[in-house]
Amino acid sequence: MKPSWATVLSNKAGLIEIEINDKDPGFHSIIEELSTEIEPEIIGVKASDLCKRLSIEMIDTIEEN
């Protein structure tokens, strides 16, 4: 099942271009889940954590194409 927050724009030669609906509650829950204190009093999401999570979320979409 494709995530509700992602639209695949292209899938060529193993490179996938997606558009993320950052207003979707599903995407917000991922961001909230991955949020950590990066520095004292600074909360954010590490790019590496987000990329790993998006890769897992997008597997079903890749298999459909």
N, C-alpha and C positions, 0 to 999 in steps of 0.2 A: 504494500500500500504506500503510495507516494505521500510524503508529508504535506499537510495542508498549506504550509508556509513557503513551499518551494515550487517554482516553475522551471522546468528544464528548457533553456533557450536553444542549446545545441549540444550535440554529443558526437564529436568527430575525433577519430584517432585516439580514443581514450581520454580526451580532454572534455570535461563537462562544464558548460557554462549555465549557471542557475541564477535566477532572480529570487531574492528572499523578500517575503512580505514581513517586514519587521514589526508590523502592527498585529500580527496573528498571535493569539494567546499561546499556541503550541510553541512558537519560536521563543516567546517571552519566558516560558517555563524552562526551556533549555538554558537560556541566558541566566536565569535565576539559579538554576541548579549548578552551573559552572562558576558562578561568581565567587571570588575569593579576595582576601585582603592582599593586594599586590605589594603595597608599601603601607606603613602605618597610616591609618585613616583614609586610604585610597582603595576603593573596591572596584574590581574590574574582572574581565575574563581574559585569560591568557590565550593568545592566538592559536598556539599549538593544541590546547584543550578543545577549543571550538572546532578546529579543523578535524580533529579526531572524531568528535561527536557528529559533525555534519557528514563525515564519511560513512559512519554507521547508519545515520538516518537516511542517507541517499541510496543505500544498497538496493532497496526494492525498486527505486526509480531506474537505476542503471540496468537491473535485470529485465525491466519491462521494455527497454529500448533495443 
